[in-house]
Amino acid sequence: MKLTLPAFIGRIAFSALAALIGAAFALPLLWFLFAPFNARAELGLAIPDPWTLSNFVTVFGNSFAVQALWNSLIQSVGGVILVGAAATLAAYALSRSSLPGKGAVTYILLLFSSVVSGSAAMVPIFLIVSAAGLIDTHLAVILTFAGGLLPTAMFILRDFIDSIPKSYEESAMVAGASPVQAFFDVALPVIRPGIVVVVVWGFVNIWGSFLIPFILLRSDDQMPASVAIYSFYSEAGTPIVTLLAAYSLIYSLPVIALYLFVSWKFGFRFFGGIKA
Amino acid sequence: MASVEFSNVTKIFGNFNAVSDVSFSIGDGEFVCLLGPSGCGKTTSLRMIAGLETPTSGKLLIGGEDVTHYHPKDRQISMVFQDYALYPHMNLADNIAYPLKVRGKSVTERHGRAKEVADVLKIGHLLDRLPSQISGGQQQRTSLARALVYPSQVYLFDEPLSNLDAKLRLEARGFLNHLQRDMGMTAVYVTHDQAEAMALATRIAVMDQGKIVQYASPIEIYRRPATTFVANFVGNPPMNLVPVEAVQGDGQLRPSADGLVLGGLAMSSGIGTALGAGKTLTLGIRPEHLSIAEPGAANTIAGKLFANENMGPESLVTIERPDGSRVTARIFTDDHIALDQAVKLSFSSEHVHLFDGAGNRIPADGETPI
């Protein structure tokens, strides 16, 4: 097909614009990949010369920052286990039982969940945690996140379980399984892709959050990495770009690794029922 | 194997009466089909036998034992589901052997037994595949194998063939028929396909709106349908139902309608008197009992040709009567009939069914009332 001149120019202009927008998004990512390996990194984008690991050596020399990564892992994994287990059981019950008003329960919880982990509720949350004597413990962060993430997790999972035919468990029970056996043998493996989605989502949420651990924790040896990043600011409040860049890269690796692992193992696809 | 008995069973969902006060029993070794349109309560009845639904009122007995409130696992039953319900994360061997697993059998015994059953069903070579890696027909046989892998009191089938294509369905139907004769199992089979019910059942329970309309052998249901509903549901194509009026003629009461000549059909005297002239009745004739009228035929029905469908061995000839209603005949002829051509179909008196105004069968002379 022959293009008219205005259409041709239009296409070129469109491609150029798209390339420009793409570059605008790519530049920070490139900086993020280059700066950690550059001993003289600044806020401008530059190809490291020479490539060096000296920034990482300095970061790993900072015991507070390393401990913080470990703390992040404890809090994220703990929170995710709690959210995953509780949401699975709750969503399964909400999906399969015929409780009156179960829809309303889910929606009300969902509505309030944004409040619980939101900044508006910070003062009451602090008071509750303080009254429970949990200030400055991993458990405080884990429980607060579990409470905040559970309703949404339940909502996602309930939707997922609703789409799975009841006949799986029914056939197991007719075959002689108790409801508990039917749940663990048949329902749980079928629901697993949904649980994985919730777990990844929960992990990313807890791993990346700043405000809740910042408020609920006091001592340095409890702080997660999201807070520890601030140790790479000088006394005057200016960031030490080289170390910050290196630490940020390390900080984002677990999340990337989790995504890769899940997409390799589960492919982020739902296999609900077998096509009949 | 065991018998199953429904005793005044009612099931209500919200304000919908799925099953209303149903009582019937299924003998040991019987293959009973619950037949009816969707929403008639047949699947609900089956699920109550399985224990997946609890009756709102009434009792359910398996092998003489009251199991109304038993959990499904305690009923010693097996069931084939419409969607097969194969576990997507288990291979066929584990799927088939799952009932043995919950019964605590060893892996060796489980896999040995699964292999035996799978071989009978010709899926023995697929045991390490996942359900998503086999065809629909193989999935169907896998779910059947899972139901047969351990001895049960009652085998339940919930429209197991409805997801198969026509050819596979016929094959599976033949296999089930063979299996039933071979094992003599007590089975309850839900279907909306009258041909499946006719082919498989020792007795058919025709259901409509939560009630059993007729419970009899397939041949009885075909020959003496209890109501116009049964007459219209069983048979392919279904029975022709023609509204008629009881009129007085040559001293006898006989049905009459526009375009209908009934020379040799008079209603049995007792019933005739009870009905009286002027009552509206329904006359039923099966398509296979109609033929193109020879001159001088006693009973005829006339109309214009509406459609002529050649089915191979026979033709389905449909005529449109003066009042716009249609009558279909199965005719073994290749004769060409032009559209709108006048056609007269004849039938013999013995093949006529009569139903009263409420749709209930009026027994012919010498026939025992239902």
Interface residues (C-beta under 8 A of the other chain):
Chain A: P165 S167 Y168 E170 S171 A172 M173 V174 A175 G176 A177 S178 Q181 D185 V186 P189 V190 F271 G273 I274 K275 A276
Chain B: A50 G51 L52 H71 P72 K73 R75 I77 S78 M79 F81 Q82 D83 Y84 A85 L86 Y87 P88 H89 Y98 P99 K101 V102 R103 P131 S132 G136 Q139 S143 R146 Y150 L156 N163
